[in-house]
Amino acid sequence: MPITILECLQNADYNLQQNLSFAQGIAREQLHNATVLLDKGYSINDDVDPLLEKWGAVEHVPEKGKEE
């Protein structure tokens, strides 16, 4: 089930609260994905997974409204 950008941020927050090194790495990736998508004009209610599946990496996702 896809997660929204808001849920991605909430997961990152949770993982940052854990004192486990692998959780910190996951949190960094979640935070990066969410902030890049927000910078590209996506809302906190947009799903992250379909964008990553289509474009492969968050850096390749076009700005909101310019998707093909």
C-alpha positions in Angstrom: 0.0 0.0 0.0 1.5 3.4 -1.0 2.4 5.9 1.7 1.8 9.6 1.5 4.6 12.1 1.9 3.1 12.9 5.4 3.3 9.3 6.4 6.9 9.2 5.0 7.8 12.1 7.3 6.0 10.4 10.2 8.0 7.2 9.6 11.2 9.2 9.4 10.4 10.9 12.7 9.8 7.5 14.3 12.9 6.0 12.9 15.0 9.0 14.1 13.6 8.4 17.6 15.0 4.8 17.6 18.6 4.4 18.7 19.5 1.9 16.0 21.9 2.7 13.3 19.9 1.0 10.5 16.8 2.9 11.5 18.7 6.2 11.2 19.7 5.3 7.7 16.2 4.5 6.7 15.0 7.8 8.3 17.6 9.8 6.3 16.3 8.3 3.1 12.6 8.9 4.0 13.3 12.5 5.0 15.3 13.1 1.8 12.5 11.6 -0.4 9.8 13.6 1.4 11.7 17.0 1.2 12.7 16.6 -2.4 9.1 15.8 -3.4 7.7 18.8 -1.4 10.3 21.0 -3.0 9.0 19.8 -6.4 5.5 20.9 -5.6 3.9 17.7 -4.3 1.6 17.9 -1.4 1.8 15.9 1.9 -1.1 13.8 0.6 0.6 12.6 -2.6 1.8 9.0 -2.6 5.5 8.4 -2.6 5.8 4.8 -3.9 4.1 5.2 -7.3 6.4 8.1 -8.1 9.5 6.1 -7.1 8.3 3.1 -9.0 7.8 5.2 -12.2 10.9 7.4 -12.0 13.3 5.1 -10.1 14.7 7.8 -7.8 13.2 10.9 -6.2 15.7 13.1 -8.1 14.2 11.9 -11.4 10.7 12.7 -10.5 9.5 15.8 -12.4 8.0 18.8 -10.7 4.3 18.5 -9.9 2.1 19.2 -12.9 5.0 18.3 -15.4 4.7 14.5 -15.0 4.2 12.5 -18.2 
